[in-house]
Amino acid sequence: MKRNYRTASLLIWALLCSLKVYADTTHSAIFEVLLDSDSHPYFQETYIKSEQTSLKKLYQLNQNQLLWFSSKHPVQTINQLLELYANAPAQALISSDYASQYLEAQWQKIQQSKPDFYQFAAFDTALSLTFLRYLNDLHYGRVPPQLQGFRLEQKQSIDLASAIYGAIQIDAVNTLAADLEPKLKPYQQLKTALVKYRRLEHYFKKPLYFELEDSLHPGDQSNEVSKLGLYLDALNTPIDVPIKTSYKSDNIYTGDLIIKVQNFQAQHGQLSDGIIGKQTLETLNTPFSRRVKQIELAMERLRWLSEPQKGRLILVNIPAFQLWAYDTEQSPCDPLTMKVIVGKAKNRIKVNEDESKKTALQTPVFTADLSYLVFSPYWNIPKSILTQEILPLLKKDPDYLQNNNMEIVSRFAHDAAVYAINENSISRLYSGQLNLRQRPGRNNALGHVKFIFPNNYAIYLHDTPAHSLFRRSKRDFSHGCIRVEKPNELAMFILRNQPEWDAAKIKEAMRSNKPGIVNVKQKIPVLIFYSTALASPTGVSFYPDIYEYDNSLISALDQRSKLFATLQTSMLLTL
């Protein structure tokens, strides 16, 4: 909307002067009533309580006087704020959470009528309340990560009241919002992608739906080929270029279309063989509305993260079954990438298992610092695996322990007492008095190395003897720990600042029959994360919601919007 800032500013200034805003001490009392009350003319109680402490501080900084109307250019500043709310969807936020339309209507009424001071104060505090909420949502996220089971490093606290007060004094509302927006590159890339996928959602109001009786192989003929070409062309069309309305084809699946399908498969973590089977077909038939939602949820989760420090970082994205090891101080910052195997999704567990046992196998989301490696490790077998898996196998096969290079020990330590495998020691193993571990070796369940970042979950990265599983596209097979595809390369990445540990020495340590611990001189942050959408310069990759965390976050966000319902309909302000 085009606004006449000068005319409106003069009108507002005249109104304020007529009210003697700056001299009347009763105005301060009005603010005290508004700020101390659990209710507000515009909002429900829950909306007030969430920001009440910061709101009081903000007005104390301004001597309990009008804040937005005392700025140098009140009309322009208020309009900037309302435009921020109107454009909240660009940040994957919801305009109605900040009463966008209602505040816009109230602002028009204020400019076209003669409100009293209470009405000015009610509108002024409403702007402050919503801006506190907007900045909090933009910077920290709308749902606390711990309520979603994410144990992440807490972001540094920001004094939003002081920040807002300072921004209003210099007409820098937009600048403040931009400063508090996450600067993480993946967030900015997703923000750009959100525009593209919303356009695709709008363009394909009626979603394309592909139907195939059998898998489509290169060279096959199908009536779906034209539709497939149209879809992939639209997907690869830059945002500033019109989407094509047709795709010429002889219905033979060949040429560039195969390459586009292979790229599509690779981007979605699938085997890029160009064959359109069940998995690729399901991905093609996922509506763009779902992709938009995945991007929005990913942006919400990225708001939970602190800005990474310079240096090395190891990131695992659980639903992508992928690990990236970065060094931000290297240019170019080409990450080491590899496939990983993560904890089983609960829908892969036997239906007769209780819910706690099912979720116990899922890899948790958390941050920790990698501090040491163990080459040729023992596998200290957890009690749960011992009782649920190994002891039943031992009942069937008395030689199971010997055949799998396992030994009974007093405790999990390198110098632990080792017991002969006999009826007495096995009985004590069953009763929980003794422990079981697997010796280092080719068939050790942890492979030749494990990477330790101490945490409350006893989760770590490790090698595996079962490398064939990395050929699967869906790789949730573990008991919670994370198996890595390239343990040698990861060890070299971690130890590359320790020159005594060259490739030859690492290889030797991994082939030893005795464990060896190597401390990392400079600890490396490890982030075990969960996002079903990730962006890169080449596009957005989408992944299956294997742990159903997307549904959980959607539910929490919906509940939050209801809790902070903005309009108090029984007390609408009339001017």
C-alpha positions as a Python dict, from the first residue, in 0.01 Angstrom:
ca = {
    (1, 'M'): (0, 0, 0),
    (2, 'K'): (136, 341, -97),
    (3, 'R'): (142, 570, 205),
    (4, 'N'): (163, 948, 239),
    (5, 'Y'): (407, 947, 530),
    (6, 'R'): (435, 1328, 558),
    (7, 'T'): (62, 1398, 580),
    (8, 'A'): (1, 1111, 820),
    (9, 'S'): (295, 1214, 1038),
    (10, 'L'): (162, 1569, 1070),
    (11, 'L'): (-180, 1440, 1171),
    (12, 'I'): (-35, 1205, 1433),
    (13, 'W'): (191, 1479, 1568),
    (14, 'A'): (-104, 1717, 1598),
    (15, 'L'): (-311, 1457, 1781),
    (16, 'L'): (-34, 1384, 2027),
    (17, 'C'): (23, 1751, 2095),
    (18, 'S'): (-346, 1802, 2159),
    (19, 'L'): (-331, 1524, 2417),
    (20, 'K'): (-24, 1680, 2580),
    (21, 'V'): (134, 1337, 2568),
    (22, 'Y'): (469, 1438, 2697),
    (23, 'A'): (349, 1644, 2993),
    (24, 'D'): (50, 1464, 3141),
    (25, 'T'): (159, 1242, 3430),
    (26, 'T'): (-170, 1052, 3418),
    (27, 'H'): (-46, 896, 3097),
    (28, 'S'): (224, 713, 3291),
    (29, 'A'): (-44, 572, 3519),
    (30, 'I'): (-235, 444, 3216),
    (31, 'F'): (76, 260, 3102),
    (32, 'E'): (126, 109, 3446),
    (33, 'V'): (-227, -31, 3434),
    (34, 'L'): (-174, -173, 3085),
    (35, 'L'): (163, -322, 3170),
    (36, 'D'): (67, -473, 3507),
    (37, 'S'): (-257, -627, 3389),
    (38, 'D'): (-285, -986, 3273),
    (39, 'S'): (-526, -872, 3004),
    (40, 'H'): (-503, -634, 2711),
    (41, 'P'): (-768, -478, 2485),
    (42, 'Y'): (-625, -671, 2190),
    (43, 'F'): (-490, -998, 2326),
    (44, 'Q'): (-569, -1304, 2530),
    (45, 'E'): (-395, -1360, 2861),
    (46, 'T'): (-149, -1618, 2730),
    (47, 'Y'): (-12, -1373, 2474),
    (48, 'I'): (52, -1109, 2744),
    (49, 'K'): (219, -1340, 2995),
    (50, 'S'): (468, -1474, 2744),
    (51, 'E'): (623, -1130, 2694),
    (52, 'Q'): (517, -934, 3003),
    (53, 'T'): (860, -906, 3168),
    (54, 'S'): (1027, -777, 2851),
    (55, 'L'): (733, -546, 2781),
    (56, 'K'): (764, -381, 3123),
    (57, 'K'): (1137, -332, 3078),
    (58, 'L'): (1085, -182, 2733),
    (59, 'Y'): (851, 87, 2865),
    (60, 'Q'): (1063, 151, 3174),
    (61, 'L'): (1341, 244, 2933),
    (62, 'N'): (1102, 503, 2787),
    (63, 'Q'): (974, 633, 3125),
    (64, 'N'): (637, 460, 3072),
    (65, 'Q'): (546, 683, 2780),
    (66, 'L'): (440, 615, 2423),
    (67, 'L'): (722, 438, 2246),
    (68, 'W'): (635, 403, 1879),
    (69, 'F'): (473, 744, 1858),
    (70, 'S'): (775, 912, 2014),
    (71, 'S'): (1016, 797, 1743),
    (72, 'K'): (1160, 1045, 1492),
    (73, 'H'): (931, 922, 1215),
    (74, 'P'): (644, 737, 1386),
    (75, 'V'): (431, 675, 1079),
    (76, 'Q'): (717, 535, 874),
    (77, 'T'): (844, 322, 1166),
    (78, 'I'): (500, 175, 1240),
    (79, 'N'): (443, 104, 871),
    (80, 'Q'): (777, -78, 854),
    (81, 'L'): (675, -292, 1148),
    (82, 'L'): (337, -381, 1000),
    (83, 'E'): (503, -469, 670),
    (84, 'L'): (734, -705, 860),
    (85, 'Y'): (430, -885, 999),
    (86, 'A'): (260, -898, 661),
    (87, 'N'): (576, -1055, 515),
    (88, 'A'): (623, -1302, 802),
    (89, 'P'): (557, -1602, 570),
    (90, 'A'): (887, -1524, 395),
    (91, 'Q'): (1052, -1634, 721),
    (92, 'A'): (825, -1939, 749),
    (93, 'L'): (627, -1755, 1018),
    (94, 'I'): (252, -1685, 1033),
    (95, 'S'): (128, -1326, 999),
    (96, 'S'): (-178, -1389, 1215),
    (97, 'D'): (48, -1478, 1510),
    (98, 'Y'): (131, -1107, 1519),
    (99, 'A'): (-225, -980, 1456),
    (100, 'S'): (-108, -843, 1122),
    (101, 'Q'): (-442, -763, 959),
    (102, 'Y'): (-604, -645, 1280),
    (103, 'L'): (-319, -409, 1369),
    (104, 'E'): (-322, -273, 1013),
    (105, 'A'): (-694, -199, 1043),
    (106, 'Q'): (-647, -36, 1384),
    (107, 'W'): (-363, 175, 1247),
    (108, 'Q'): (-585, 303, 967),
    (109, 'K'): (-855, 394, 1219),
    (110, 'I'): (-608, 580, 1439),
    (111, 'Q'): (-494, 789, 1142),
    (112, 'Q'): (-852, 865, 1037),
    (113, 'S'): (-1006, 949, 1378),
    (114, 'K'): (-933, 1124, 1705),
    (115, 'P'): (-836, 854, 1955),
    (116, 'D'): (-787, 932, 2323),
    (117, 'F'): (-463, 855, 2503),
    (118, 'Y'): (-576, 515, 2625),
    (119, 'Q'): (-640, 409, 2267),
    (120, 'F'): (-296, 536, 2165),
    (121, 'A'): (-139, 348, 2455),
    (122, 'A'): (-328, 26, 2378),
    (123, 'F'): (-209, 35, 2017),
    (124, 'D'): (146, 129, 2119),
    (125, 'T'): (175, -161, 2364),
    (126, 'A'): (18, -395, 2108),
    (127, 'L'): (295, -307, 1862),
    (128, 'S'): (557, -371, 2129),
    (129, 'L'): (403, -701, 2236),
    (130, 'T'): (385, -834, 1883),
    (131, 'F'): (736, -715, 1797),
    (132, 'L'): (878, -890, 2102),
    (133, 'R'): (698, -1206, 1994),
    (134, 'Y'): (806, -1169, 1630),
    (135, 'L'): (1174, -1122, 1714),
    (136, 'N'): (1165, -1405, 1965),
    (137, 'D'): (1008, -1636, 1705),
    (138, 'L'): (1245, -1524, 1432),
    (139, 'H'): (1561, -1567, 1637),
    (140, 'Y'): (1488, -1855, 1875),
    (141, 'G'): (1199, -2035, 1708),
    (142, 'R'): (836, -2072, 1808),
    (143, 'V'): (863, -2408, 1985),
    (144, 'P'): (1143, -2480, 2237),
    (145, 'P'): (1362, -2760, 2094),
    (146, 'Q'): (1368, -2948, 2424),
    (147, 'L'): (992, -2998, 2399),
    (148, 'Q'): (1060, -3188, 2076),
    (149, 'G'): (1327, -3400, 2243),
    (150, 'F'): (1613, -3205, 2081),
    (151, 'R'): (1900, -3147, 2326),
    (152, 'L'): (2086, -2865, 2157),
    (153, 'E'): (2328, -2605, 2281),
    (154, 'Q'): (2125, -2313, 2413),
    (155, 'K'): (2146, -1998, 2205),
    (156, 'Q'): (2293, -1692, 2369),
    (157, 'S'): (2026, -1478, 2533),
    (158, 'I'): (1951, -1139, 2379),
    (159, 'D'): (1801, -842, 2564),
    (160, 'L'): (1516, -785, 2319),
    (161, 'A'): (1367, -495, 2517),
    (162, 'S'): (1689, -293, 2496),
    (163, 'A'): (1738, -392, 2132),
    (164, 'I'): (1388, -273, 2036),
    (165, 'Y'): (1422, 51, 2232),
    (166, 'G'): (1750, 130, 2059),
    (167, 'A'): (1614, 43, 1714),
    (168, 'I'): (1310, 270, 1751),
    (169, 'Q'): (1530, 564, 1848),
    (170, 'I'): (1716, 543, 1517),
    (171, 'D'): (1430, 420, 1294),
    (172, 'A'): (1604, 83, 1247),
    (173, 'V'): (1318, -164, 1297),
    (174, 'N'): (1394, -346, 971),
    (175, 'T'): (1765, -355, 1050),
    (176, 'L'): (1700, -510, 1391),
    (177, 'A'): (1484, -783, 1239),
    (178, 'A'): (1750, -854, 976),
    (179, 'D'): (2019, -870, 1245),
    (180, 'L'): (1824, -1129, 1447),
    (181, 'E'): (1733, -1344, 1149),
    (182, 'P'): (1945, -1663, 1147),
    (183, 'K'): (2262, -1616, 941),
    (184, 'L'): (2320, -1987, 890),
    (185, 'K'): (2377, -2053, 520),
    (186, 'P'): (2128, -2345, 512),
    (187, 'Y'): (1861, -2115, 658),
    (188, 'Q'): (1917, -1848, 394),
    (189, 'Q'): (1918, -2112, 120),
    (190, 'L'): (1590, -2255, 247),
    (191, 'K'): (1442, -1907, 267),
    (192, 'T'): (1517, -1864, -104),
    (193, 'A'): (1387, -2213, -183),
    (194, 'L'): (1063, -2140, 2),
    (195, 'V'): (976, -1875, -257),
    (196, 'K'): (1037, -2125, -537),
    (197, 'Y'): (834, -2407, -385),
    (198, 'R'): (544, -2179, -298),
    (199, 'R'): (539, -2076, -662),
    (200, 'L'): (535, -2443, -765),
    (201, 'E'): (256, -2513, -516),
    (202, 'H'): (52, -2228, -663),
    (203, 'Y'): (130, -2326, -1022),
    (204, 'F'): (33, -2690, -971),
    (205, 'K'): (-283, -2620, -773),
    (206, 'K'): (-402, -2957, -892),
    (207, 'P'): (-101, -3178, -808),
    (208, 'L'): (49, -3387, -1085),
    (209, 'Y'): (2, -3755, -1017),
    (210, 'F'): (212, -4018, -1189),
    (211, 'E'): (72, -4366, -1245),
    (212, 'L'): (290, -4658, -1352),
    (213, 'E'): (194, -5024, -1359),
    (214, 'D'): (559, -5130, -1347),
    (215, 'S'): (895, -4962, -1298),
    (216, 'L'): (990, -4727, -1581),
    (217, 'H'): (1335, -4808, -1722),
    (218, 'P'): (1542, -4602, -1968),
    (219, 'G'): (1414, -4671, -2318),
    (220, 'D'): (1063, -4764, -2200),
    (221, 'Q'): (753, -4605, -2347),
    (222, 'S'): (488, -4445, -2125),
    (223, 'N'): (214, -4185, -2148),
    (224, 'E'): (358, -4036, -1827),
    (225, 'V'): (681, -3922, -1995),
    (226, 'S'): (544, -3583, -2104),
    (227, 'K'): (411, -3517, -1755),
    (228, 'L'): (745, -3623, -1607),
    (229, 'G'): (933, -3382, -1833),
    (230, 'L'): (696, -3099, -1744),
    (231, 'Y'): (740, -3169, -1372),
    (232, 'L'): (1121, -3185, -1379),
    (233, 'D'): (1148, -2877, -1600),
    (234, 'A'): (929, -2684, -1356),
    (235, 'L'): (1137, -2809, -1064),
    (236, 'N'): (1458, -2683, -1228),
    (237, 'T'): (1319, -2349, -1347),
    (238, 'P'): (1479, -2046, -1175),
    (239, 'I'): (1240, -1827, -979),
    (240, 'D'): (1280, -1536, -1222),
    (241, 'V'): (1195, -1748, -1529),
    (242, 'P'): (837, -1840, -1630),
    (243, 'I'): (744, -2206, -1588),
    (244, 'K'): (683, -2388, -1916),
    (245, 'T'): (327, -2499, -1979),
    (246, 'S'): (409, -2800, -2195),
    (247, 'Y'): (677, -3058, -2268),
    (248, 'K'): (726, -3207, -2613),
    (249, 'S'): (784, -3580, -2607),
    (250, 'D'): (740, -3897, -2811),
    (251, 'N'): (662, -4077, -2482),
    (252, 'I'): (998, -4259, -2491),
    (253, 'Y'): (1188, -4231, -2163),
    (254, 'T'): (1535, -4145, -2289),
    (255, 'G'): (1802, -3875, -2330),
    (256, 'D'): (1821, -3574, -2099),
    (257, 'L'): (1513, -3686, -1910),
    (258, 'I'): (1703, -3985, -1769),
    (259, 'I'): (1978, -3752, -1645),
    (260, 'K'): (1718, -3526, -1483),
    (261, 'V'): (1562, -3825, -1307),
    (262, 'Q'): (1904, -3941, -1186),
    (263, 'N'): (1975, -3594, -1046),
    (264, 'F'): (1630, -3594, -884),
    (265, 'Q'): (1700, -3932, -723),
    (266, 'A'): (2043, -3827, -595),
    (267, 'Q'): (1897, -3508, -452),
    (268, 'H'): (1647, -3713, -252),
    (269, 'G'): (1900, -3962, -117),
    (270, 'Q'): (1797, -4242, -351),
    (271, 'L'): (1996, -4473, -576),
    (272, 'S'): (2046, -4264, -889),
    (273, 'D'): (1994, -4540, -1143),
    (274, 'G'): (1736, -4357, -1355),
    (275, 'I'): (1481, -4633, -1294),
    (276, 'I'): (1149, -4498, -1171),
    (277, 'G'): (1040, -4761, -921),
    (278, 'K'): (817, -4747, -616),
    (279, 'Q'): (1037, -4516, -408),
    (280, 'T'): (1102, -4263, -686),
    (281, 'L'): (735, -4272, -784),
    (282, 'E'): (629, -4192, -427),
    (283, 'T'): (873, -3901, -421),
    (284, 'L'): (745, -3766, -753),
    (285, 'N'): (388, -3789, -623),
    (286, 'T'): (462, -3595, -306),
    (287, 'P'): (261, -3270, -343),
    (288, 'F'): (443, -2937, -340),
    (289, 'S'): (233, -2835, -39),
    (290, 'R'): (416, -3105, 158),
    (291, 'R'): (752, -2977, 32),
    (292, 'V'): (662, -2624, 140),
    (293, 'K'): (575, -2754, 486),
    (294, 'Q'): (904, -2947, 507),
    (295, 'I'): (1098, -2630, 424),
    (296, 'E'): (904, -2433, 685),
    (297, 'L'): (973, -2697, 951),
    (298, 'A'): (1341, -2707, 856),
    (299, 'M'): (1366, -2329, 897),
    (300, 'E'): (1203, -2356, 1239),
    (301, 'R'): (1457, -2617, 1350),
    (302, 'L'): (1749, -2416, 1214),
    (303, 'R'): (1636, -2125, 1433),
    (304, 'W'): (1718, -2346, 1730),
    (305, 'L'): (2086, -2362, 1637),
    (306, 'S'): (2360, -2127, 1750),
    (307, 'E'): (2586, -1975, 1490),
    (308, 'P'): (2872, -2224, 1439),
    (309, 'Q'): (3216, -2122, 1556),
    (310, 'K'): (3500, -2106, 1310),
    (311, 'G'): (3689, -2428, 1267),
    (312, 'R'): (3588, -2788, 1227),
    (313, 'L'): (3238, -2929, 1266),
    (314, 'I'): (3084, -3274, 1218),
    (315, 'L'): (2716, -3279, 1123),
    (316, 'V'): (2488, -3581, 1094),
    (317, 'N'): (2138, -3537, 955),
    (318, 'I'): (1943, -3842, 1070),
    (319, 'P'): (1672, -3865, 799),
    (320, 'A'): (1932, -3796, 528),
    (321, 'F'): (2147, -4087, 655),
    (322, 'Q'): (2441, -3858, 583),
    (323, 'L'): (2744, -3708, 758),
    (324, 'W'): (2934, -3393, 666),
    (325, 'A'): (3270, -3296, 819),
    (326, 'Y'): (3356, -2929, 762),
    (327, 'D'): (3644, -2697, 823),
    (328, 'T'): (3506, -2344, 789),
    (329, 'E'): (3856, -2197, 790),
    (330, 'Q'): (3949, -2381, 474),
    (331, 'S'): (3877, -2226, 138),
    (332, 'P'): (3698, -2363, -45),
    (333, 'C'): (3504, -2527, 237),
    (334, 'D'): (3453, -2864, 68),
    (335, 'P'): (3312, -3101, 329),
    (336, 'L'): (3400, -3464, 371),
    (337, 'T'): (3071, -3647, 311),
    (338, 'M'): (2969, -4004, 376),
    (339, 'K'): (2669, -4225, 429),
    (340, 'V'): (2570, -4326, 780),
    (341, 'I'): (2346, -4584, 944),
    (342, 'V'): (2127, -4454, 1227),
    (343, 'G'): (1896, -4597, 1495),
    (344, 'K'): (1591, -4792, 1392),
    (345, 'A'): (1266, -4605, 1341),
    (346, 'K'): (1001, -4736, 1578),
    (347, 'N'): (784, -4859, 1291),
    (348, 'R'): (1061, -5108, 1208),
    (349, 'I'): (1040, -5267, 1552),
    (350, 'K'): (819, -5565, 1630),
    (351, 'V'): (461, -5460, 1699),
    (352, 'N'): (454, -5639, 2035),
    (353, 'E'): (734, -5423, 2174),
    (354, 'D'): (627, -5142, 2406),
    (355, 'E'): (662, -4781, 2291),
    (356, 'S'): (958, -4697, 2516),
    (357, 'K'): (1163, -4985, 2374),
    (358, 'K'): (1078, -4878, 2021),
    (359, 'T'): (1187, -4516, 2062),
    (360, 'A'): (1493, -4620, 2267),
    (361, 'L'): (1659, -4741, 1947),
    (362, 'Q'): (1616, -4410, 1768),
    (363, 'T'): (1926, -4193, 1741),
    (364, 'P'): (1874, -3885, 1962),
    (365, 'V'): (1923, -3524, 1852),
    (366, 'F'): (2191, -3341, 2049),
    (367, 'T'): (2526, -3164, 2041),
    (368, 'A'): (2855, -3266, 2202),
    (369, 'D'): (3230, -3229, 2151),
    (370, 'L'): (3437, -3508, 1998),
    (371, 'S'): (3732, -3559, 2231),
    (372, 'Y'): (3897, -3893, 2148),
    (373, 'L'): (3909, -4196, 1920),
    (374, 'V'): (3948, -4561, 2007),
    (375, 'F'): (4123, -4772, 1745),
    (376, 'S'): (4056, -5148, 1744),
    (377, 'P'): (3795, -5108, 2018),
    (378, 'Y'): (3623, -5360, 2237),
    (379, 'W'): (3248, -5366, 2191),
    (380, 'N'): (3109, -5333, 2543),
    (381, 'I'): (2771, -5493, 2493),
    (382, 'P'): (2484, -5296, 2653),
    (383, 'K'): (2257, -5479, 2894),
    (384, 'S'): (1957, -5429, 2667),
    (385, 'I'): (2128, -5597, 2371),
    (386, 'L'): (2268, -5868, 2597),
    (387, 'T'): (1930, -5965, 2744),
    (388, 'Q'): (1712, -5910, 2438),
    (389, 'E'): (1937, -6046, 2164),
    (390, 'I'): (2253, -6228, 2269),
    (391, 'L'): (2133, -6441, 2561),
    (392, 'P'): (1846, -6589, 2355),
    (393, 'L'): (2103, -6677, 2085),
    (394, 'L'): (2330, -6829, 2348),
    (395, 'K'): (2047, -7057, 2461),
    (396, 'K'): (2015, -7188, 2107),
    (397, 'D'): (2389, -7216, 2044),
    (398, 'P'): (2622, -7286, 2342),
    (399, 'D'): (2923, -7192, 2127),
    (400, 'Y'): (2782, -6852, 2029),
    (401, 'L'): (3022, -6651, 2247),
    (402, 'Q'): (3337, -6830, 2125),
    (403, 'N'): (3225, -6817, 1762),
    (404, 'N'): (3173, -6441, 1784),
    (405, 'N'): (3499, -6359, 1965),
    (406, 'M'): (3321, -6256, 2286),
    (407, 'E'): (3448, -6273, 2642),
    (408, 'I'): (3292, -6247, 2986),
    (409, 'V'): (3443, -5973, 3203),
    (410, 'S'): (3401, -5823, 3547),
    (411, 'R'): (3358, -5469, 3415),
    (412, 'F'): (3407, -5259, 3104),
    (413, 'A'): (3773, -5162, 3128),
    (414, 'H'): (4089, -5258, 2942),
    (415, 'D'): (4231, -5421, 3257),
    (416, 'A'): (3908, -5600, 3353),
    (417, 'A'): (3926, -5958, 3477),
    (418, 'V'): (3834, -6207, 3203),
    (419, 'Y'): (3641, -6518, 3303),
    (420, 'A'): (3650, -6856, 3138),
    (421, 'I'): (3329, -6934, 2958),
    (422, 'N'): (3162, -7202, 3164),
    (423, 'E'): (2835, -7277, 3337),
    (424, 'N'): (2920, -7061, 3639),
    (425, 'S'): (3028, -6749, 3446),
    (426, 'I'): (2732, -6779, 3208),
    (427, 'S'): (2497, -6805, 3507),
    (428, 'R'): (2649, -6486, 3651),
    (429, 'L'): (2615, -6324, 3309),
    (430, 'Y'): (2243, -6406, 3310),
    (431, 'S'): (2203, -6264, 3661),
    (432, 'G'): (2375, -5939, 3565),
    (433, 'Q'): (2680, -5988, 3789),
    (434, 'L'): (2918, -6006, 3493),
    (435, 'N'): (2944, -5827, 3160),
    (436, 'L'): (3004, -5927, 2800),
    (437, 'R'): (3228, -5767, 2541),
    (438, 'Q'): (3352, -5848, 2193),
    (439, 'R'): (3727, -5846, 2130),
    (440, 'P'): (3886, -5628, 1860),
    (441, 'G'): (3892, -5789, 1521),
    (442, 'R'): (3754, -5805, 1171),
    (443, 'N'): (3402, -5899, 1285),
    (444, 'N'): (3381, -5662, 1580),
    (445, 'A'): (3043, -5486, 1569),
    (446, 'L'): (3216, -5147, 1602),
    (447, 'G'): (3458, -5218, 1321),
    (448, 'H'): (3813, -5087, 1357),
    (449, 'V'): (3750, -4748, 1521),
    (450, 'K'): (3498, -4554, 1724),
    (451, 'F'): (3474, -4177, 1764),
    (452, 'I'): (3375, -4058, 2111),
    (453, 'F'): (3194, -3736, 2200),
    (454, 'P'): (3085, -3792, 2564),
    (455, 'N'): (2709, -3753, 2613),
    (456, 'N'): (2423, -3875, 2829),
    (457, 'Y'): (2298, -4114, 2562),
    (458, 'A'): (2614, -4327, 2521),
    (459, 'I'): (2594, -4251, 2148),
    (460, 'Y'): (2906, -4246, 1930),
    (461, 'L'): (3019, -4282, 1569),
    (462, 'H'): (3186, -4605, 1468),
    (463, 'D'): (3301, -4828, 1185),
    (464, 'T'): (3108, -5144, 1096),
    (465, 'P'): (3186, -5483, 939),
    (466, 'A'): (2850, -5472, 756),
    (467, 'H'): (2938, -5227, 479),
    (468, 'S'): (2683, -5380, 243),
    (469, 'L'): (2409, -5193, 431),
    (470, 'F'): (2542, -4863, 297),
    (471, 'R'): (2407, -4964, -42),
    (472, 'R'): (2054, -4926, 94),
    (473, 'S'): (1883, -4590, 51),
    (474, 'K'): (1697, -4615, 385),
    (475, 'R'): (1956, -4689, 652),
    (476, 'D'): (1801, -4710, 998),
    (477, 'F'): (1943, -5040, 1122),
    (478, 'S'): (2139, -4959, 1439),
    (479, 'H'): (2055, -4960, 1810),
    (480, 'G'): (2108, -4583, 1824),
    (481, 'C'): (2478, -4534, 1758),
    (482, 'I'): (2586, -4410, 1416),
    (483, 'R'): (2785, -4627, 1176),
    (484, 'V'): (3001, -4439, 926),
    (485, 'E'): (3084, -4537, 569),
    (486, 'K'): (3438, -4394, 557),
    (487, 'P'): (3601, -4444, 900),
    (488, 'N'): (3957, -4403, 766),
    (489, 'E'): (3880, -4068, 606),
    (490, 'L'): (3693, -3946, 913),
    (491, 'A'): (3986, -4042, 1137),
    (492, 'M'): (4224, -3853, 906),
    (493, 'F'): (3996, -3547, 916),
    (494, 'I'): (3988, -3553, 1296),
    (495, 'L'): (4362, -3613, 1343),
    (496, 'R'): (4500, -3406, 1059),
    (497, 'N'): (4628, -3139, 1300),
    (498, 'Q'): (4827, -3410, 1479),
    (499, 'P'): (5102, -3483, 1223),
    (500, 'E'): (5224, -3795, 1402),
    (501, 'W'): (4897, -3959, 1297),
    (502, 'D'): (4941, -3998, 924),
    (503, 'A'): (4743, -4235, 700),
    (504, 'A'): (4987, -4523, 754),
    (505, 'K'): (4976, -4497, 1133),
    (506, 'I'): (4596, -4475, 1133),
    (507, 'K'): (4575, -4787, 916),
    (508, 'E'): (4813, -4972, 1147),
    (509, 'A'): (4612, -4874, 1456),
    (510, 'M'): (4291, -4993, 1292),
    (511, 'R'): (4444, -5336, 1227),
    (512, 'S'): (4580, -5388, 1577),
    (513, 'N'): (4446, -5658, 1808),
    (514, 'K'): (4464, -5424, 2107),
    (515, 'P'): (4259, -5108, 2168),
    (516, 'G'): (4436, -4774, 2144),
    (517, 'I'): (4301, -4439, 2263),
    (518, 'V'): (4399, -4116, 2088),
    (519, 'N'): (4295, -3785, 2241),
    (520, 'V'): (4202, -3504, 2005),
    (521, 'K'): (4409, -3195, 2079),
    (522, 'Q'): (4133, -2956, 1975),
    (523, 'K'): (3781, -3086, 2041),
    (524, 'I'): (3544, -3086, 1745),
    (525, 'P'): (3174, -2995, 1783),
    (526, 'V'): (2938, -3272, 1672),
    (527, 'L'): (2578, -3195, 1583),
    (528, 'I'): (2335, -3484, 1550),
    (529, 'F'): (2040, -3315, 1381),
    (530, 'Y'): (1706, -3397, 1225),
    (531, 'S'): (1567, -3215, 922),
    (532, 'T'): (1362, -3357, 636),
    (533, 'A'): (1468, -3069, 410),
    (534, 'L'): (1815, -2928, 347),
    (535, 'A'): (1920, -2675, 87),
    (536, 'S'): (2242, -2630, -104),
    (537, 'P'): (2343, -2408, -396),
    (538, 'T'): (2217, -2682, -630),
    (539, 'G'): (1870, -2717, -480),
    (540, 'V'): (1670, -2865, -194),
    (541, 'S'): (1696, -3225, -82),
    (542, 'F'): (1395, -3382, 88),
    (543, 'Y'): (1406, -3687, 311),
    (544, 'P'): (1152, -3924, 468),
    (545, 'D'): (1026, -3836, 815),
    (546, 'I'): (1153, -4165, 957),
    (547, 'Y'): (1099, -4076, 1324),
    (548, 'E'): (775, -3883, 1259),
    (549, 'Y'): (926, -3569, 1410),
    (550, 'D'): (769, -3350, 1142),
    (551, 'N'): (422, -3451, 1254),
    (552, 'S'): (518, -3381, 1614),
    (553, 'L'): (646, -3032, 1529),
    (554, 'I'): (341, -2951, 1315),
    (555, 'S'): (118, -3044, 1608),
    (556, 'A'): (324, -2833, 1850),
    (557, 'L'): (316, -2530, 1619),
    (558, 'D'): (-59, -2561, 1570),
    (559, 'Q'): (-109, -2585, 1945),
    (560, 'R'): (115, -2285, 1998),
    (561, 'S'): (-84, -2072, 1753),
    (562, 'K'): (-402, -2160, 1941),
    (563, 'L'): (-238, -2081, 2275),
    (564, 'F'): (-123, -1742, 2152),
    (565, 'A'): (-445, -1661, 1968),
    (566, 'T'): (-396, -1292, 1911),
    (567, 'L'): (-740, -1135, 1908),
    (568, 'Q'): (-945, -1090, 2223),
    (569, 'T'): (-1273, -1076, 2030),
    (570, 'S'): (-1484, -970, 2325),
    (571, 'M'): (-1274, -656, 2377),
    (572, 'L'): (-1203, -527, 2027),
    (573, 'L'): (-1095, -166, 2030),
    (574, 'T'): (-1342, 65, 1859),
    (575, 'L'): (-1239, 408, 1743),
}
